[in-house]
Structure formats: structure tokens, C-alpha cells
């Protein structure tokens, strides 16, 4: 399978683009400057050598007895003086010791000549040579300077790329921060729109338009859930009352009694589902009122377990209650009805997912080293639930074949937050625990 290449980030693309432009510009400019300077320095070296050769030639004299040839005053210079006549080989008059010849590498040579007065067709020729070490040293210094300039330009390009990336990406970072805040917020607020009059501003406006549509859709969903829940509660209550009264008739045949009991249980389930939908709509609209009063947590737990004890017995799952007798008072500041809803949801969730015959434990006590109280529901698991953070998402079901709409833990978490409490989920050794943890006993955080 071919390896997928990770696309470059916008910051990296800007950095590479700017570095490439600066690198190419610096390289081309440096290369041109080096070629030009090498040509200039070579011409200057030839001009100096030419001037010295002309000076030496002017001082050279051919007398009747012997020629007069001035020696160069530079230790690294070598000369060759020849008399050249047409049709005859050049006559060598003087050669410096160590003359490099005409083909030896590493030397620079120039030739100057002077026409003889008595014999215009003849001329005196002088060759002057010196090593090209000085020129190469100058060229090396030029290359070093250009290289340092190129490195400085690249360093400046890095600084400019980082600064430019920060400036260009600052609106995008602000939008990303606002988007992350929207992802964790209860309401989708609008993203900041930078007044850049470019694609970034267009993107922010498009995202805000999408958020408005999402808010409108969520509001329509909440309104529909609230309206449907209100409309369904009355007929369901009527059916529940009618069936309950019919089941109290002693003349009702046993077969009909069993059938109607099943229907009554289904109506109870639908009623709980409608109540959950109504809570969802109120929580979404932040219109769930809380009536906080001092209540006893142990009494609320006992009442909730009493309500569900028959169902636990029918399902074949023992229910165990554990209270910390060292706690002097279980008083918390809470809405008794809403907190009861949380406890019932946790108990029903445990009964639904515990294996047949497995005991469900309800533990009430005080957090070690803390003044806060807690109520925890524990149940064994047939298999691991994996990522527990998904369990508090709305409409998520760990078991898609189980009853319910996947709202129990989400509603419990939201209602606990409204009480200043926390719903903590933990799985250890195939034991799942849902714990409502109150920050301080007797008060709301």
C-alpha cells in the first residue's frame, strides 16, 4: 500500500515559497555579481600587469655591445625579452630564472612590444608573468562575501516568513480558536470577521452563515421536541390511567391482565422517553428551571431504588445499597425532581447493560479527603465500552440494540452540571461506575 503524503500546512507553504524566492533571487544575483566581479578583477589584474610590462619595455635598451634589461622589482614576476624579425625565429634576449613558459597553469601573462626605429618591420617583445594566487585569493574573498550575504538573506527570509506567517494566519488562528470554543460551547456564537477584504473575510462570513443555519436547525429541533413532548404527554397519561384502572378490575381474565400489563409497561417506557425529549428541548433552550432546596441525598437514592426495585427483580438483577455510616449528614442543595431524574437514569442504564444475574451496586458516601458527597452506580460489563467520553454525547448508544434513545447519561451530565456537580464515568476490571460528585456538601458550587 503506498504511503500517503501529508499535505503541507499553510505556514510551511508560505515559508517554503518565500525561502525559494529569496534563495533563487539571491543565488541568481550572487552568481551574476560573482561573474561580473571576476571579470572586473581579471581585467584589473591584466591592466596592472600590462602597465608594469610597458614600463619595463620602455626601460629596455639594445646597445651596440650588450642590451640593457631592467629587472622587475616584484619577487613573483618573471620576464622574457625577445627580438622578433619577419621571416626569422624570435631571438631571445633575456629570460628570468623560473620563467613558467607559455602553457603552465597558475600564471597570468601579458605581452607588450615596441617597433624598432631603424627597422620598422622588427619589434622588441616583452612578456611579463606573475602567479594568479592573488587573483584567486581575491575571488575567494568575493565568494565568501557573497556566500555570507546569501546566508544572511536566507536567515532574513526565515524571519520574514515567520513574521509574515503570523500576520497572515492571525485571522485564521482567531477563527480556529473561536471555532474550538463553539465546539465546546452550548451555543454556537458567530466567529470574528476580520476586515481584510479578501478570502479570509469571505471564509469567516461563509462559516458564520453556516453557523446561523445550524442554530436555526437546532432551534427548530428543540421546538419540535418540546411541541411533540407536550402533545404526547396528555394522551399517554390518559392511556396509562385507563390501563391502570382496568388492571385493578378483579373480573379481568388472567390472559387479558398479562397482555394489558405489557401494554402498560410500554406506555411507561414511552412516557419516560417523552419526558427525556422534553428535558432535551429545555436544556437546549437553557430554559430548564431549578428549584434548589436542601435535600437528603440518601433519601433520594432510597426513593429512586424503591421505584425501580420491581423492575430489577423482574430483570433478574439484584440491587445492592451501600451507605457510608460515618457521614453525619447527606444534605445537599439540589432540585429533588431533577436529581431524582439523574439517579433514575443511572439506575436504568446499569440495569440495561449489566449481564443477567449480575448485581448492581449503589454507593453513597463522602469523597476521601473532601467535604463533597457522591452517589455512584456500579454494574459489571459483558465487554469493554472503550472511549467513555462518547457516553455523555446526546443520542449515543453503546449498544444499538438496547432500549432507549441514548439520552440518559447526556441528560444526567447536563443536569449535574446545572447543580454544580460532576458526572464521572469510570471503567475498571469490567466494572462500570457512574458517579455524581457534589463539590461541597450542603451547597451548590
C-alpha positions as CSV (number, residue, x, y, z in Angstrom):
1,X,0.0,0.0,0.0
2,X,1.6,3.3,-1.0
3,X,2.3,5.7,1.9
4,X,0.1,8.7,1.9
5,X,2.0,12.0,1.9
6,X,0.9,14.5,4.5
7,X,-0.1,17.8,2.8
8,X,2.0,20.9,3.7
9,X,0.5,23.3,6.1
10,X,-0.2,26.9,5.0
11,X,2.6,28.2,7.3
12,X,5.0,25.7,5.8
13,X,3.9,26.6,2.2
14,X,4.4,30.3,2.9
15,X,7.8,29.6,4.4
16,X,9.0,27.4,1.5
17,X,7.6,29.8,-1.1
18,X,9.4,32.8,0.4
19,X,12.6,30.8,1.1
20,X,12.5,29.6,-2.5
21,X,12.0,33.1,-4.0
22,X,14.7,34.6,-1.8
23,X,17.1,31.7,-2.4
24,X,16.6,31.8,-6.2
25,X,16.9,35.6,-6.2
26,X,20.0,35.6,-4.0
27,X,21.6,32.8,-6.0
28,X,21.0,34.4,-9.4
29,X,22.1,37.8,-8.2
30,X,25.1,36.4,-6.4
31,X,26.1,34.3,-9.4
32,X,25.8,37.4,-11.7
33,X,27.8,39.5,-9.3
34,X,30.5,36.9,-8.9
35,X,30.9,36.6,-12.7
36,X,31.0,40.3,-13.1
37,X,33.5,40.8,-10.3
38,X,35.7,38.0,-11.6
39,X,35.8,39.7,-15.0
40,X,36.5,43.1,-13.4
41,X,39.2,41.7,-11.2
42,X,40.8,39.8,-14.0
43,X,40.8,42.9,-16.2
44,X,42.3,45.0,-13.4
45,X,45.0,42.4,-12.8
46,X,45.8,42.3,-16.5
47,X,45.8,46.1,-16.7
48,X,48.3,46.3,-13.8
49,X,50.5,43.7,-15.4
50,X,50.2,45.4,-18.7
51,X,51.3,48.8,-17.2
52,X,54.3,47.2,-15.5
53,X,55.2,45.3,-18.7
54,X,55.1,48.6,-20.7
55,X,57.2,50.3,-18.1
56,X,59.8,47.5,-18.2
57,X,59.8,47.6,-22.0
58,X,60.4,51.3,-22.1
59,X,63.4,50.9,-19.9
60,X,64.9,48.1,-22.1
61,X,67.6,49.3,-24.5
62,X,69.5,47.5,-27.2
63,X,73.1,48.9,-27.3
64,X,75.9,48.0,-29.7
65,X,77.7,46.0,-27.2
66,X,75.0,44.4,-24.9
67,X,71.3,45.0,-24.2
68,X,70.1,46.7,-21.0
69,X,67.1,44.9,-19.5
70,X,65.6,46.2,-16.2
71,X,64.7,43.5,-13.7
72,X,61.2,43.6,-12.2
73,X,61.0,44.8,-8.6
74,X,58.3,42.3,-7.7
75,X,59.7,39.0,-6.5
76,X,56.9,36.9,-8.0
77,X,57.3,38.4,-11.5
78,X,59.1,36.8,-14.4
79,X,60.0,38.4,-17.7
80,X,61.0,37.2,-21.2
81,X,62.5,39.7,-23.7
82,X,62.7,38.7,-27.4
83,X,63.7,40.3,-30.7
84,X,61.3,39.4,-33.4
85,X,62.1,39.9,-37.1
86,X,59.9,38.9,-40.0
87,X,60.9,35.5,-41.5
88,X,63.2,34.6,-38.7
89,X,62.6,32.8,-35.4
90,X,62.4,35.1,-32.3
91,X,65.7,35.9,-30.8
92,X,65.7,35.5,-27.0
93,X,67.5,38.4,-25.3
94,X,66.7,37.7,-21.7
95,X,64.8,35.1,-19.6
96,X,64.1,35.4,-15.9
97,X,65.0,32.4,-13.8
98,X,61.9,30.4,-13.3
99,X,60.1,31.7,-16.3
100,X,56.9,29.5,-16.4
101,X,56.7,29.3,-20.2
102,X,53.5,29.9,-22.2
103,X,51.4,26.9,-21.1
104,X,52.0,26.4,-17.4
105,X,48.8,26.7,-15.3
106,X,48.6,29.1,-12.3
107,X,50.3,32.0,-14.1
108,X,49.0,35.1,-15.8
109,X,50.9,36.6,-18.7
110,X,50.8,39.8,-20.8
111,X,52.8,40.7,-23.9
112,X,53.9,44.2,-25.0
113,X,56.1,45.2,-28.0
114,X,57.9,48.1,-29.4
115,X,58.8,48.8,-33.0
116,X,62.4,49.4,-33.8
117,X,63.2,52.8,-35.2
118,X,65.8,51.8,-37.8
119,X,64.0,48.7,-38.8
120,X,60.2,49.3,-38.7
121,X,59.4,45.7,-39.6
122,X,61.2,44.4,-36.5
123,X,60.0,44.8,-32.9
124,X,61.1,44.2,-29.4
125,X,58.8,41.9,-27.5
126,X,58.5,41.6,-23.6
127,X,56.4,39.0,-21.8
128,X,55.6,39.6,-18.1
129,X,54.1,36.8,-15.9
130,X,53.2,36.5,-12.3
131,X,51.3,33.8,-10.3
132,X,47.5,34.1,-10.2
133,X,47.4,33.4,-6.5
134,X,46.5,36.9,-5.6
135,X,43.6,37.0,-8.0
136,X,42.3,33.6,-6.7
137,X,42.6,34.9,-3.2
138,X,40.5,38.0,-4.1
139,X,38.0,35.8,-5.9
140,X,37.8,33.5,-2.8
141,X,37.1,36.5,-0.6
142,X,34.4,37.6,-3.1
143,X,32.8,34.2,-3.0
144,X,32.9,34.1,0.8
145,X,31.3,37.6,1.0
146,X,28.6,36.5,-1.4
147,X,28.0,33.3,0.5
148,X,27.7,35.2,3.8
149,X,25.3,37.6,2.0
150,X,23.2,34.6,0.8
151,X,23.1,33.1,4.2
152,X,22.1,36.4,5.7
153,X,19.4,36.7,3.1
154,X,18.1,33.2,3.9
155,X,18.1,34.0,7.6
156,X,16.3,37.2,6.9
157,X,13.8,35.2,4.7
158,X,13.2,32.8,7.6
159,X,12.5,35.7,10.0
160,X,10.3,37.4,7.4
161,X,8.5,34.2,6.6
162,X,7.7,33.6,10.3
163,X,6.6,37.2,10.7
164,X,4.5,37.1,7.5
165,X,3.0,33.8,8.5
166,X,2.0,35.2,11.9
167,X,0.5,38.2,10.3
168,X,-1.3,36.3,7.5
169,X,-2.5,33.5,9.7
170,X,-3.5,35.6,12.7
171,X,-7.1,36.0,11.5
172,X,-7.3,32.3,10.7
173,X,-5.9,31.4,14.2
174,X,-8.6,33.7,15.8
175,X,-11.2,31.9,13.7
176,X,-9.8,28.5,14.8
177,X,-9.9,29.5,18.5
178,X,-13.5,30.7,18.1
179,X,-14.4,27.5,16.3
180,X,-12.9,25.4,19.1
181,X,-14.9,27.5,21.6
182,X,-18.0,26.9,19.5
183,X,-17.3,23.1,19.6
184,X,-17.3,23.0,23.4
185,X,-19.9,25.8,24.0
186,X,-23.6,25.2,24.5
187,X,-24.5,27.8,21.9
188,X,-22.8,28.4,18.5
189,X,-21.7,32.0,18.6
190,X,-20.5,33.8,15.5
191,X,-16.9,33.8,14.5
192,X,-14.9,37.0,14.4
193,X,-14.9,38.5,10.9
194,X,-11.5,40.2,10.0
195,X,-11.8,43.4,7.9
196,X,-9.2,42.2,5.4
197,X,-11.5,42.3,2.3
198,X,-10.0,39.1,1.0
199,X,-10.6,35.4,1.0
200,X,-10.2,35.2,4.8
201,X,-13.0,37.6,5.4
202,X,-15.1,35.7,2.8
203,X,-14.4,32.4,4.7
204,X,-15.4,33.9,8.0
205,X,-18.6,35.2,6.6
206,X,-19.4,31.8,5.0
207,X,-18.7,30.0,8.3
208,X,-21.0,32.4,10.2
209,X,-23.7,31.8,7.7
210,X,-23.3,28.1,8.2
211,X,-23.4,28.5,12.0
212,X,-26.6,30.6,11.7
213,X,-28.2,27.8,9.7
214,X,-27.1,25.3,12.3
215,X,-28.5,27.4,15.1
216,X,-31.8,27.7,13.3
217,X,-31.9,24.0,12.7
218,X,-31.1,23.2,16.3
219,X,-33.8,25.7,17.4
220,X,-36.3,24.0,15.1
221,X,-35.4,20.6,16.5
222,X,-35.8,21.8,20.1
223,X,-39.1,23.4,19.3
224,X,-40.3,20.2,17.6
225,X,-39.2,18.1,20.5
226,X,-40.9,20.4,23.0
227,X,-44.1,20.6,21.0
228,X,-44.2,16.8,20.4
229,X,-43.5,16.0,24.0
230,X,-46.2,18.3,25.2
231,X,-48.7,16.9,22.7
232,X,-47.8,13.3,23.7
233,X,-47.8,13.6,27.4
234,X,-51.6,14.1,27.7
235,X,-52.7,11.1,25.6
236,X,-50.1,8.9,27.2
237,X,-51.2,9.9,30.7
238,X,-54.8,9.1,29.7
239,X,-53.8,5.7,28.3
240,X,-51.7,5.0,31.4
241,X,-54.6,5.9,33.8
242,X,-57.1,3.8,31.8
243,X,-55.0,0.7,31.7
244,X,-54.0,1.1,35.4
245,X,-57.7,1.3,36.4
246,X,-58.6,-1.7,34.1
247,X,-55.9,-3.8,35.7
248,X,-57.5,-3.2,39.1
249,X,-60.7,-4.9,38.0
250,X,-60.9,-8.3,39.7
251,X,-63.1,-9.7,37.0
252,X,-60.4,-9.2,34.3
253,X,-59.3,-12.5,32.9
254,X,-55.7,-13.5,33.6
255,X,-54.8,-13.7,29.9
256,X,-56.0,-10.1,29.4
257,X,-54.4,-9.0,32.6
258,X,-50.9,-10.2,31.3
259,X,-51.5,-8.5,27.9
260,X,-52.6,-5.2,29.4
261,X,-49.7,-5.3,31.8
262,X,-47.3,-5.5,28.9
263,X,-49.0,-2.6,27.2
264,X,-48.9,-0.5,30.4
265,X,-45.1,-1.1,30.6
266,X,-44.7,0.1,27.0
267,X,-46.7,3.2,27.8
268,X,-44.5,3.8,30.8
269,X,-41.4,3.5,28.6
270,X,-42.9,5.9,26.1
271,X,-43.7,8.3,28.8
272,X,-40.1,8.3,30.1
273,X,-38.9,8.8,26.5
274,X,-41.3,11.8,26.1
275,X,-40.0,13.2,29.4
276,X,-36.4,12.9,28.2
277,X,-37.3,14.7,24.9
278,X,-38.9,17.5,26.9
279,X,-35.8,17.8,29.1
280,X,-33.6,17.8,25.9
281,X,-35.6,20.7,24.5
282,X,-35.5,22.7,27.7
283,X,-31.8,22.1,28.2
284,X,-31.1,23.1,24.6
285,X,-33.0,26.3,25.1
286,X,-31.4,26.8,28.6
287,X,-35.0,27.0,29.9
288,X,-34.8,24.2,32.5
289,X,-35.7,25.8,35.8
290,X,-34.1,24.5,39.0
291,X,-35.7,24.9,42.4
292,X,-32.8,24.4,44.8
293,X,-33.6,23.3,48.3
294,X,-31.7,21.4,51.0
295,X,-32.5,17.7,50.4
296,X,-31.0,14.4,51.7
297,X,-29.1,12.5,49.1
298,X,-29.5,9.2,50.9
299,X,-33.3,9.6,50.9
300,X,-33.4,10.5,47.2
301,X,-31.4,7.4,46.5
302,X,-33.7,5.2,48.5
303,X,-36.7,6.6,46.8
304,X,-35.2,6.0,43.3
305,X,-34.2,2.5,44.1
306,X,-37.7,1.7,45.6
307,X,-39.3,2.9,42.3
308,X,-37.1,0.6,40.2
309,X,-36.7,-2.3,42.5
310,X,-39.6,-4.3,41.0
311,X,-38.1,-3.9,37.5
312,X,-34.7,-5.0,38.8
313,X,-36.4,-8.1,40.3
314,X,-38.2,-8.8,37.0
315,X,-35.0,-8.4,35.1
316,X,-33.2,-10.8,37.4
317,X,-30.5,-8.3,38.5
318,X,-30.0,-7.9,42.3
319,X,-29.8,-4.3,43.6
320,X,-27.4,-3.6,46.5
321,X,-27.3,-0.4,48.5
322,X,-24.2,0.7,50.4
323,X,-24.2,3.8,52.6
324,X,-21.3,5.2,54.5
325,X,-22.3,5.2,58.1
326,X,-19.6,7.7,59.0
327,X,-21.3,10.5,57.2
328,X,-23.3,12.6,59.7
329,X,-25.5,14.3,57.1
330,X,-26.2,13.6,53.4
331,X,-27.7,17.1,52.9
332,X,-27.1,18.7,49.5
333,X,-28.6,21.8,47.8
334,X,-30.5,20.5,44.8
335,X,-33.7,20.2,42.8
336,X,-35.2,17.0,44.2
337,X,-37.1,16.2,41.0
338,X,-34.2,16.8,38.6
339,X,-31.7,15.0,40.8
340,X,-34.2,12.1,41.0
341,X,-34.2,12.0,37.2
342,X,-30.4,11.7,37.2
343,X,-30.5,8.8,39.7
344,X,-33.2,7.0,37.8
345,X,-31.3,7.4,34.5
346,X,-28.2,5.9,36.1
347,X,-30.1,3.0,37.6
348,X,-31.9,2.2,34.4
349,X,-28.6,2.4,32.4
350,X,-27.0,0.0,34.9
351,X,-30.0,-2.4,34.7
352,X,-30.0,-2.3,30.9
353,X,-26.3,-3.0,30.4
354,X,-25.5,-5.4,33.4
355,X,-25.3,-9.1,32.4
356,X,-28.3,-11.2,33.5
357,X,-27.9,-12.2,37.2
358,X,-25.2,-9.6,37.9
359,X,-25.7,-7.4,40.9
360,X,-25.9,-3.6,40.6
361,X,-24.4,-1.6,43.4
362,X,-25.5,1.8,44.6
363,X,-22.9,3.5,46.8
364,X,-23.5,6.8,48.7
365,X,-20.8,8.4,50.8
366,X,-18.2,11.2,51.1
367,X,-15.2,11.7,48.8
368,X,-12.0,10.7,50.6
369,X,-10.2,13.8,51.8
370,X,-13.0,16.1,50.7
371,X,-16.2,17.6,52.1
372,X,-18.2,16.6,49.0
373,X,-20.7,13.8,48.8
374,X,-21.3,11.4,46.0
375,X,-23.7,8.8,44.7
376,X,-22.3,6.1,42.5
377,X,-24.0,3.3,40.5
378,X,-21.8,0.3,39.6
379,X,-22.5,-2.6,37.3
380,X,-20.5,-5.4,35.7
381,X,-20.0,-5.2,31.9
382,X,-20.0,-8.1,29.4
383,X,-17.4,-6.3,27.4
384,X,-15.4,-3.0,27.5
385,X,-17.1,0.2,26.5
386,X,-14.0,1.8,25.0
387,X,-14.0,5.6,24.9
388,X,-16.2,6.6,27.8
389,X,-16.3,10.3,26.7
390,X,-18.8,9.3,24.0
391,X,-21.3,8.1,26.5
392,X,-22.2,11.6,27.5
393,X,-23.0,12.6,23.9
394,X,-26.6,13.1,23.0
395,X,-28.2,10.1,21.3
396,X,-25.1,7.9,21.6
397,X,-25.8,4.3,22.5
398,X,-23.0,1.8,23.4
399,X,-25.4,-1.0,22.5
400,X,-27.5,-0.1,19.5
401,X,-29.9,-3.0,20.2
402,X,-30.8,-1.8,23.7
403,X,-33.8,0.2,24.6
404,X,-33.7,4.0,25.0
405,X,-32.7,6.9,22.8
406,X,-29.2,7.3,24.1
407,X,-30.1,10.4,26.2
408,X,-29.8,9.1,29.8
409,X,-26.1,9.8,30.5
410,X,-26.2,13.0,28.5
411,X,-29.2,14.3,30.4
412,X,-27.6,13.2,33.7
413,X,-24.4,15.0,32.9
414,X,-26.2,18.3,31.9
415,X,-28.4,18.3,35.0
416,X,-25.5,17.5,37.2
417,X,-23.6,20.5,35.7
418,X,-26.6,22.7,36.5
419,X,-26.3,21.6,40.1
420,X,-22.6,22.5,40.2
421,X,-21.9,18.7,40.4
422,X,-20.0,16.4,38.0
423,X,-20.9,13.1,36.4
424,X,-17.7,11.0,36.4
425,X,-17.6,7.8,34.3
426,X,-15.0,5.1,35.0
427,X,-14.4,1.5,33.9
428,X,-12.0,-0.8,35.7
429,X,-11.8,-4.6,35.7
430,X,-15.0,-4.8,33.7
431,X,-16.9,-2.8,36.3
432,X,-18.6,0.4,35.1
433,X,-19.2,3.2,37.5
434,X,-21.2,6.4,37.0
435,X,-20.6,8.8,39.9
436,X,-22.4,12.0,40.7
437,X,-19.9,14.1,42.6
438,X,-21.0,17.1,44.6
439,X,-18.3,19.7,45.2
440,X,-19.3,20.8,48.7
441,X,-21.8,19.2,51.0
442,X,-24.9,21.3,51.7
443,X,-24.3,23.9,48.9
444,X,-24.2,24.3,45.2
445,X,-20.9,25.1,43.5
